[in-house]
Amino acid sequence: MSKEVLAGSKSKPVAQSQSLSATQVAEYLSSHPDFFSEHAWLLEKLYVPHQRGTAVSLVERQTSLLRERNQKLHGHLSELIDIARHNDIQFDKTKRMVLALLEAQTLDDVAIAIEESLCQDFYGDDARLLLFSEKPLNVNSLRMLSKADCSIVQPLIETSLPSCGRLSEAMNRFLFQENAPRVLSAAVVPLVKGDTLGLLAIGSFDAEYFQSSQGTLFLSYVGEVLSRVVAHILQQPQA
């Protein structure tokens, strides 16, 4: 075999090593995560650019990345803890409201309990309970009107679902009466137990407090509890 052939055969590995791309190196290191464990001395030899323009060793860079990741995880953990605390507070407030409603003996008791809970614990500025009845009544935050007299809020009744946001001037005036000029946003919850029994209207003096895009899970829960309590009292002779 000639020297030329031998020389040619020896040059191939060199050509292959020279043609090794950065992608191939990255793929190799990714598939061999223990590479630097076996070649630890390389960590102090490798330098990467830092955001501040200086070069740092790979070990320092890894330490910096781990520190940043730890800070982000700590931030996420703090957020989760804050959410858990908020949920605990909301649960306690909701429990107090439900217990107060269960203790109510009359519709007036119901209206007082719901107004105190929503305005004191949940920061509503006004709360009105409107029930459908052929016997008109308007006492404090409780009103009883016939369905025919409530045609202005018929669109809110037909949905059977809570709605939030800004009401029309006519709806606002009908629901919140003397407070209507101050109520800039509201939540309206139909009370349904078989038939539609009435409406719960919660008003805020803050235009951004109730928004059409917000979730209504809590309001739906309040509506379900209130509907059952009202239906039960309406079935009693003293109602």
C-alpha positions in Angstrom: 0.0 0.0 0.0 1.4 3.4 -1.0 2.3 6.2 1.4 -0.2 8.4 -0.4 -3.0 6.0 0.4 -1.9 5.8 4.0 -1.7 9.5 4.3 -5.2 9.9 2.8 -6.7 7.4 5.2 -5.2 9.2 8.2 -6.5 12.6 7.1 -10.2 11.6 7.2 -10.7 11.9 11.0 -9.1 15.3 10.9 -11.5 16.4 8.2 -14.5 15.0 10.1 -13.4 16.7 13.3 -13.0 20.0 11.5 -16.4 19.7 10.0 -18.1 19.2 13.4 -20.8 21.8 13.7 -22.0 23.7 16.7 -25.3 21.9 16.4 -23.6 18.5 16.6 -21.7 19.6 19.6 -24.9 20.8 21.3 -26.7 17.5 20.4 -23.8 15.5 21.8 -23.7 17.4 25.1 -27.5 17.2 25.4 -27.4 13.4 24.9 -24.4 13.0 27.3 -25.4 15.1 30.4 -22.6 13.5 32.4 -19.9 14.7 30.0 -18.7 17.5 32.3 -18.8 15.2 35.3 -16.1 13.2 33.6 -14.3 16.3 32.3 -14.8 18.7 35.2 -11.6 20.6 34.3 -13.3 21.9 31.2 -15.8 23.9 33.2 -13.2 26.3 34.4 -11.8 26.6 30.9 -15.1 27.5 29.2 -16.2 31.1 29.2 -19.6 32.6 28.1 -20.6 36.2 27.5 -22.5 37.8 30.4 -25.3 40.4 29.9 -23.0 43.0 31.4 -20.4 42.4 28.7 -17.9 40.6 30.8 -16.9 36.9 30.4 -17.6 34.5 33.2 -16.7 30.8 33.6 -19.4 28.2 32.8 -19.6 27.3 36.5 -20.3 31.0 37.4 -22.8 31.2 34.6 -24.6 28.0 35.8 -24.6 29.4 39.3 -26.2 32.6 38.1 -28.8 30.8 36.1 -29.7 28.6 39.0 -30.0 31.7 41.2 -32.3 33.4 38.7 -34.4 30.2 38.4 -34.6 30.0 42.2 -35.8 33.6 42.4 -38.5 32.9 39.8 -39.6 29.8 41.6 -39.7 31.7 44.9 -41.8 34.4 43.2 -44.3 31.7 41.9 -44.4 30.1 45.3 -45.2 33.5 46.9 -48.0 34.0 44.4 -49.5 30.6 45.2 -49.3 31.3 48.9 -51.0 34.7 48.4 -53.8 33.0 46.4 -54.2 30.4 49.1 -54.5 33.0 51.8 -57.0 35.0 49.7 -59.1 31.8 49.1 -59.1 31.1 52.9 -60.4 34.6 53.6 -63.1 34.3 50.9 -64.1 30.9 52.2 -64.6 32.3 55.7 -66.6 35.2 54.4 -68.8 32.9 52.3 -69.3 30.6 55.3 -70.5 33.5 57.4 -72.9 34.6 54.7 -74.4 31.1 54.2 -74.8 30.6 58.0 -76.6 33.9 58.3 -78.9 33.0 55.5 -79.7 29.6 57.0 -80.6 31.3 60.3 -83.0 33.7 58.5 -86.7 33.2 59.5 -88.2 35.9 57.3 -87.6 37.5 53.9 -86.6 40.7 55.7 -84.0 38.6 57.6 -82.7 37.3 54.3 -82.4 40.8 52.8 -80.6 42.1 55.9 -78.2 39.2 56.0 -77.3 39.4 52.3 -76.9 43.2 52.4 -74.6 43.0 55.4 -72.5 40.3 53.9 -72.1 41.7 50.5 -71.5 45.3 51.6 -69.3 44.6 54.6 -67.4 41.4 53.7 -67.3 41.6 49.9 -67.1 45.4 49.5 -70.2 46.0 47.5 -71.7 49.5 48.0 -75.3 48.6 47.6 -77.3 45.3 47.6 -80.9 44.9 46.7 -83.2 41.9 46.9 -86.1 42.0 44.4 -88.7 39.2 44.6 -91.6 38.6 42.4 -95.0 38.7 44.2 -98.5 39.9 43.7 -98.3 41.6 47.1 -96.1 44.7 46.6 -93.6 45.4 49.4 -90.7 47.9 49.7 -88.9 47.6 53.0 -85.2 48.6 53.3 -83.3 46.5 50.7 -86.2 44.1 50.1 -88.7 44.8 47.3 -91.6 42.6 46.1 -93.1 43.4 42.8 -95.2 41.6 40.2 -93.3 40.3 37.1 -95.3 42.7 35.0 -93.8 45.6 36.9 -90.3 44.3 36.3 -90.4 44.3 32.5 -87.4 46.8 32.4 -85.1 44.1 33.8 -86.6 41.2 31.7 -83.4 40.8 29.7 -81.5 40.1 33.0 -84.1 37.6 34.1 -84.2 35.7 30.8 -80.5 34.8 31.0 -80.9 32.9 34.3 -77.2 33.5 34.7 -75.3 36.2 36.7 -74.3 39.3 34.6 -71.7 42.0 35.4 -70.8 45.4 34.1 -72.6 48.7 33.5 -76.3 48.6 33.4 -78.5 50.9 31.3 -79.7 54.0 33.0 -83.2 52.7 33.2 -82.2 49.4 34.7 -79.9 51.1 37.2 -82.6 53.4 38.4 -85.1 50.6 38.7 -82.8 48.4 40.7 -80.9 50.9 42.9 -83.5 53.6 43.2 -82.1 56.6 45.2 -78.5 55.2 44.9 -78.7 54.9 41.1 -76.7 58.0 40.3 -73.8 56.7 42.4 -73.8 53.1 41.1 -71.4 52.9 38.2 -71.2 49.1 37.8 -73.2 46.2 39.0 -73.7 42.4 39.3 -77.2 41.0 38.8 -78.0 37.4 39.8 -81.3 35.8 38.9 -82.8 33.7 41.7 -84.1 30.5 40.2 -85.7 27.5 42.0 -88.0 25.9 39.5 -89.4 29.3 38.6 -87.5 32.6 38.6 -88.1 34.0 42.1 -86.5 37.4 41.7 -83.1 39.1 41.4 -80.2 40.0 43.6 -78.6 43.2 42.5 -75.1 44.3 43.8 -74.0 47.8 43.0 -70.6 49.5 43.2 -69.6 53.1 43.1 -66.5 52.0 41.2 -67.0 51.8 37.5 -64.3 49.1 37.2 -65.4 46.9 40.1 -67.9 44.8 38.2 -66.8 44.0 34.6 -68.5 42.0 31.9 -65.3 39.9 31.4 -65.0 38.7 35.0 -65.8 35.2 36.3 -69.2 34.6 37.9 -68.6 31.4 39.8 -68.9 33.0 43.2 -72.1 34.9 42.2 -73.6 31.7 40.8 -73.0 30.0 44.2 -74.5 32.9 46.1 -77.5 32.8 43.8 -78.0 29.1 44.3 -77.9 29.4 48.1 -80.1 32.4 48.2 -82.7 30.8 45.8 -83.1 27.8 48.1 -83.4 29.9 51.2 -86.0 32.2 49.6 -88.0 29.3 48.1 -88.1 27.6 51.6 -89.3 30.8 53.3 -91.9 31.5 50.6 -93.4 28.0 51.3 -93.9 28.8 55.0 -97.3 30.2 56.1 -95.7 33.3 57.7 -94.0 34.3 54.5 
